[in-house]
Amino acid sequence: MAVVWSTGSEKVPGAAQLPHVAAAMVIGLVGFALGYLAYNYAVSHVAVGVAGMALNLIPLFGVVVAVLWLGEDLSTPKVIGGALILVGVFSSPTTRKPSP
């Protein structure tokens, strides 16, 4: 942001835009943080490959936060996409392989 603002290719947000900038930052931070927290929790309980499935939750958390915080519309494609993510995550194997 600093580079873009310093070159003048984009204006620095004014005071009127600060609530929008703050909302975008919260959605980004919370949406990403929840996905990575789920991944870190999963790594300690299942194999790393399986835990990687938790990273697929990042866009789902982003949409949920946008709907709850900003009042975004929850359209049918978003619901279907979220359901597919959850089906994929919960249908993946979750047991550890015995070590040789």
mmCIF file of the C-alpha atoms, coordinates in Angstrom:
data_MODEL
# 
_entry.id   MODEL 
# 
loop_
_atom_site.group_PDB 
_atom_site.id 
_atom_site.type_symbol 
_atom_site.label_atom_id 
_atom_site.label_alt_id 
_atom_site.label_comp_id 
_atom_site.label_asym_id 
_atom_site.label_entity_id 
_atom_site.label_seq_id 
_atom_site.pdbx_PDB_ins_code 
_atom_site.Cartn_x 
_atom_site.Cartn_y 
_atom_site.Cartn_z 
_atom_site.occupancy 
_atom_site.B_iso_or_equiv 
_atom_site.pdbx_formal_charge 
_atom_site.auth_seq_id 
_atom_site.auth_comp_id 
_atom_site.auth_asym_id 
_atom_site.auth_atom_id 
_atom_site.pdbx_PDB_model_num 
ATOM 1   C CA . MET A 1 1   ? 0.000   0.000   0.000  1.00 0.00 ? 1   MET A CA 1 
ATOM 2   C CA . ALA A 1 2   ? 2.786   2.395   0.911  1.00 0.00 ? 2   ALA A CA 1 
ATOM 3   C CA . VAL A 1 3   ? 4.411   2.005   -2.502 1.00 0.00 ? 3   VAL A CA 1 
ATOM 4   C CA . VAL A 1 4   ? 1.135   2.493   -4.359 1.00 0.00 ? 4   VAL A CA 1 
ATOM 5   C CA . TRP A 1 5   ? 0.232   5.524   -2.270 1.00 0.00 ? 5   TRP A CA 1 
ATOM 6   C CA . SER A 1 6   ? 3.725   7.046   -2.532 1.00 0.00 ? 6   SER A CA 1 
ATOM 7   C CA . THR A 1 7   ? 3.748   6.788   -6.329 1.00 0.00 ? 7   THR A CA 1 
ATOM 8   C CA . GLY A 1 8   ? 0.412   8.566   -6.528 1.00 0.00 ? 8   GLY A CA 1 
ATOM 9   C CA . SER A 1 9   ? -1.231  5.839   -8.590 1.00 0.00 ? 9   SER A CA 1 
ATOM 10  C CA . GLU A 1 10  ? -3.882  5.521   -5.851 1.00 0.00 ? 10  GLU A CA 1 
ATOM 11  C CA . LYS A 1 11  ? -5.111  8.099   -3.379 1.00 0.00 ? 11  LYS A CA 1 
ATOM 12  C CA . VAL A 1 12  ? -4.644  7.598   0.345  1.00 0.00 ? 12  VAL A CA 1 
ATOM 13  C CA . PRO A 1 13  ? -8.085  6.797   1.815  1.00 0.00 ? 13  PRO A CA 1 
ATOM 14  C CA . GLY A 1 14  ? -9.768  9.765   3.420  1.00 0.00 ? 14  GLY A CA 1 
ATOM 15  C CA . ALA A 1 15  ? -11.496 9.845   6.779  1.00 0.00 ? 15  ALA A CA 1 
ATOM 16  C CA . ALA A 1 16  ? -14.836 8.959   5.163  1.00 0.00 ? 16  ALA A CA 1 
ATOM 17  C CA . GLN A 1 17  ? -13.384 5.723   3.819  1.00 0.00 ? 17  GLN A CA 1 
ATOM 18  C CA . LEU A 1 18  ? -11.777 4.569   7.073  1.00 0.00 ? 18  LEU A CA 1 
ATOM 19  C CA . PRO A 1 19  ? -14.776 2.450   8.218  1.00 0.00 ? 19  PRO A CA 1 
ATOM 20  C CA . HIS A 1 20  ? -14.648 0.601   4.901  1.00 0.00 ? 20  HIS A CA 1 
ATOM 21  C CA . VAL A 1 21  ? -10.904 0.092   5.148  1.00 0.00 ? 21  VAL A CA 1 
ATOM 22  C CA . ALA A 1 22  ? -11.273 -1.130  8.754  1.00 0.00 ? 22  ALA A CA 1 
ATOM 23  C CA . ALA A 1 23  ? -14.045 -3.552  7.748  1.00 0.00 ? 23  ALA A CA 1 
ATOM 24  C CA . ALA A 1 24  ? -11.910 -4.952  4.916  1.00 0.00 ? 24  ALA A CA 1 
ATOM 25  C CA . MET A 1 25  ? -8.992  -5.411  7.292  1.00 0.00 ? 25  MET A CA 1 
ATOM 26  C CA . VAL A 1 26  ? -11.118 -7.189  9.893  1.00 0.00 ? 26  VAL A CA 1 
ATOM 27  C CA . ILE A 1 27  ? -12.639 -9.501  7.303  1.00 0.00 ? 27  ILE A CA 1 
ATOM 28  C CA . GLY A 1 28  ? -9.232  -10.298 5.890  1.00 0.00 ? 28  GLY A CA 1 
ATOM 29  C CA . LEU A 1 29  ? -7.617  -10.856 9.256  1.00 0.00 ? 29  LEU A CA 1 
ATOM 30  C CA . VAL A 1 30  ? -10.461 -12.811 10.832 1.00 0.00 ? 30  VAL A CA 1 
ATOM 31  C CA . GLY A 1 31  ? -11.187 -14.814 7.687  1.00 0.00 ? 31  GLY A CA 1 
ATOM 32  C CA . PHE A 1 32  ? -7.555  -15.803 7.246  1.00 0.00 ? 32  PHE A CA 1 
ATOM 33  C CA . ALA A 1 33  ? -6.869  -16.227 10.952 1.00 0.00 ? 33  ALA A CA 1 
ATOM 34  C CA . LEU A 1 34  ? -9.733  -18.681 11.489 1.00 0.00 ? 34  LEU A CA 1 
ATOM 35  C CA . GLY A 1 35  ? -8.603  -20.847 8.586  1.00 0.00 ? 35  GLY A CA 1 
ATOM 36  C CA . TYR A 1 36  ? -5.009  -20.935 9.771  1.00 0.00 ? 36  TYR A CA 1 
ATOM 37  C CA . LEU A 1 37  ? -6.048  -21.586 13.363 1.00 0.00 ? 37  LEU A CA 1 
ATOM 38  C CA . ALA A 1 38  ? -8.086  -24.549 12.156 1.00 0.00 ? 38  ALA A CA 1 
ATOM 39  C CA . TYR A 1 39  ? -5.038  -25.776 10.224 1.00 0.00 ? 39  TYR A CA 1 
ATOM 40  C CA . ASN A 1 40  ? -2.723  -25.427 13.237 1.00 0.00 ? 40  ASN A CA 1 
ATOM 41  C CA . TYR A 1 41  ? -5.209  -27.283 15.428 1.00 0.00 ? 41  TYR A CA 1 
ATOM 42  C CA . ALA A 1 42  ? -5.572  -30.037 12.830 1.00 0.00 ? 42  ALA A CA 1 
ATOM 43  C CA . VAL A 1 43  ? -1.791  -30.482 12.413 1.00 0.00 ? 43  VAL A CA 1 
ATOM 44  C CA . SER A 1 44  ? -1.495  -31.565 16.037 1.00 0.00 ? 44  SER A CA 1 
ATOM 45  C CA . HIS A 1 45  ? -4.286  -34.132 15.694 1.00 0.00 ? 45  HIS A CA 1 
ATOM 46  C CA . VAL A 1 46  ? -3.956  -35.656 12.221 1.00 0.00 ? 46  VAL A CA 1 
ATOM 47  C CA . ALA A 1 47  ? -1.381  -36.114 9.470  1.00 0.00 ? 47  ALA A CA 1 
ATOM 48  C CA . VAL A 1 48  ? -0.124  -32.935 7.825  1.00 0.00 ? 48  VAL A CA 1 
ATOM 49  C CA . GLY A 1 49  ? -1.656  -33.858 4.461  1.00 0.00 ? 49  GLY A CA 1 
ATOM 50  C CA . VAL A 1 50  ? -5.054  -34.225 6.055  1.00 0.00 ? 50  VAL A CA 1 
ATOM 51  C CA . ALA A 1 51  ? -4.597  -31.040 8.067  1.00 0.00 ? 51  ALA A CA 1 
ATOM 52  C CA . GLY A 1 52  ? -3.961  -29.215 4.809  1.00 0.00 ? 52  GLY A CA 1 
ATOM 53  C CA . MET A 1 53  ? -7.628  -29.725 4.017  1.00 0.00 ? 53  MET A CA 1 
ATOM 54  C CA . ALA A 1 54  ? -8.391  -27.182 6.772  1.00 0.00 ? 54  ALA A CA 1 
ATOM 55  C CA . LEU A 1 55  ? -6.771  -24.504 4.624  1.00 0.00 ? 55  LEU A CA 1 
ATOM 56  C CA . ASN A 1 56  ? -9.742  -24.867 2.283  1.00 0.00 ? 56  ASN A CA 1 
ATOM 57  C CA . LEU A 1 57  ? -11.844 -23.297 5.037  1.00 0.00 ? 57  LEU A CA 1 
ATOM 58  C CA . ILE A 1 58  ? -10.243 -19.856 4.518  1.00 0.00 ? 58  ILE A CA 1 
ATOM 59  C CA . PRO A 1 59  ? -12.672 -18.674 1.805  1.00 0.00 ? 59  PRO A CA 1 
ATOM 60  C CA . LEU A 1 60  ? -15.589 -20.132 3.754  1.00 0.00 ? 60  LEU A CA 1 
ATOM 61  C CA . PHE A 1 61  ? -14.652 -18.156 6.874  1.00 0.00 ? 61  PHE A CA 1 
ATOM 62  C CA . GLY A 1 62  ? -14.201 -15.051 4.720  1.00 0.00 ? 62  GLY A CA 1 
ATOM 63  C CA . VAL A 1 63  ? -17.721 -15.340 3.341  1.00 0.00 ? 63  VAL A CA 1 
ATOM 64  C CA . VAL A 1 64  ? -19.231 -16.041 6.762  1.00 0.00 ? 64  VAL A CA 1 
ATOM 65  C CA . VAL A 1 65  ? -17.519 -12.989 8.263  1.00 0.00 ? 65  VAL A CA 1 
ATOM 66  C CA . ALA A 1 66  ? -18.606 -10.816 5.306  1.00 0.00 ? 66  ALA A CA 1 
ATOM 67  C CA . VAL A 1 67  ? -22.211 -11.949 5.687  1.00 0.00 ? 67  VAL A CA 1 
ATOM 68  C CA . LEU A 1 68  ? -22.286 -11.485 9.472  1.00 0.00 ? 68  LEU A CA 1 
ATOM 69  C CA . TRP A 1 69  ? -20.225 -8.304  9.718  1.00 0.00 ? 69  TRP A CA 1 
ATOM 70  C CA . LEU A 1 70  ? -21.037 -6.418  6.515  1.00 0.00 ? 70  LEU A CA 1 
ATOM 71  C CA . GLY A 1 71  ? -24.474 -7.777  5.779  1.00 0.00 ? 71  GLY A CA 1 
ATOM 72  C CA . GLU A 1 72  ? -23.393 -9.191  2.430  1.00 0.00 ? 72  GLU A CA 1 
ATOM 73  C CA . ASP A 1 73  ? -25.969 -11.242 0.559  1.00 0.00 ? 73  ASP A CA 1 
ATOM 74  C CA . LEU A 1 74  ? -25.734 -14.985 1.011  1.00 0.00 ? 74  LEU A CA 1 
ATOM 75  C CA . SER A 1 75  ? -26.468 -16.165 -2.518 1.00 0.00 ? 75  SER A CA 1 
ATOM 76  C CA . THR A 1 76  ? -27.160 -19.703 -3.638 1.00 0.00 ? 76  THR A CA 1 
ATOM 77  C CA . PRO A 1 77  ? -23.726 -20.138 -5.289 1.00 0.00 ? 77  PRO A CA 1 
ATOM 78  C CA . LYS A 1 78  ? -22.018 -19.092 -2.041 1.00 0.00 ? 78  LYS A CA 1 
ATOM 79  C CA . VAL A 1 79  ? -24.069 -21.590 -0.051 1.00 0.00 ? 79  VAL A CA 1 
ATOM 80  C CA . ILE A 1 80  ? -23.343 -24.356 -2.562 1.00 0.00 ? 80  ILE A CA 1 
ATOM 81  C CA . GLY A 1 81  ? -19.631 -23.482 -2.565 1.00 0.00 ? 81  GLY A CA 1 
ATOM 82  C CA . GLY A 1 82  ? -19.496 -23.497 1.235  1.00 0.00 ? 82  GLY A CA 1 
ATOM 83  C CA . ALA A 1 83  ? -21.319 -26.815 1.362  1.00 0.00 ? 83  ALA A CA 1 
ATOM 84  C CA . LEU A 1 84  ? -18.893 -28.330 -1.150 1.00 0.00 ? 84  LEU A CA 1 
ATOM 85  C CA . ILE A 1 85  ? -15.922 -27.103 0.903  1.00 0.00 ? 85  ILE A CA 1 
ATOM 86  C CA . LEU A 1 86  ? -17.369 -28.660 4.054  1.00 0.00 ? 86  LEU A CA 1 
ATOM 87  C CA . VAL A 1 87  ? -18.166 -31.931 2.279  1.00 0.00 ? 87  VAL A CA 1 
ATOM 88  C CA . GLY A 1 88  ? -14.611 -32.069 0.962  1.00 0.00 ? 88  GLY A CA 1 
ATOM 89  C CA . VAL A 1 89  ? -13.045 -31.326 4.336  1.00 0.00 ? 89  VAL A CA 1 
ATOM 90  C CA . PHE A 1 90  ? -15.202 -33.742 6.309  1.00 0.00 ? 90  PHE A CA 1 
ATOM 91  C CA . SER A 1 91  ? -15.028 -36.549 3.762  1.00 0.00 ? 91  SER A CA 1 
ATOM 92  C CA . SER A 1 92  ? -11.238 -36.632 3.785  1.00 0.00 ? 92  SER A CA 1 
ATOM 93  C CA . PRO A 1 93  ? -9.612  -39.387 5.845  1.00 0.00 ? 93  PRO A CA 1 
ATOM 94  C CA . THR A 1 94  ? -8.646  -38.242 9.338  1.00 0.00 ? 94  THR A CA 1 
ATOM 95  C CA . THR A 1 95  ? -6.707  -41.129 10.810 1.00 0.00 ? 95  THR A CA 1 
ATOM 96  C CA . ARG A 1 96  ? -2.950  -41.261 11.169 1.00 0.00 ? 96  ARG A CA 1 
ATOM 97  C CA . LYS A 1 97  ? -1.049  -44.021 9.450  1.00 0.00 ? 97  LYS A CA 1 
ATOM 98  C CA . PRO A 1 98  ? 0.929   -46.198 11.851 1.00 0.00 ? 98  PRO A CA 1 
ATOM 99  C CA . SER A 1 99  ? 4.612   -45.420 11.719 1.00 0.00 ? 99  SER A CA 1 
ATOM 100 C CA . PRO A 1 100 ? 6.843   -48.276 10.504 1.00 0.00 ? 100 PRO A CA 1 
# 
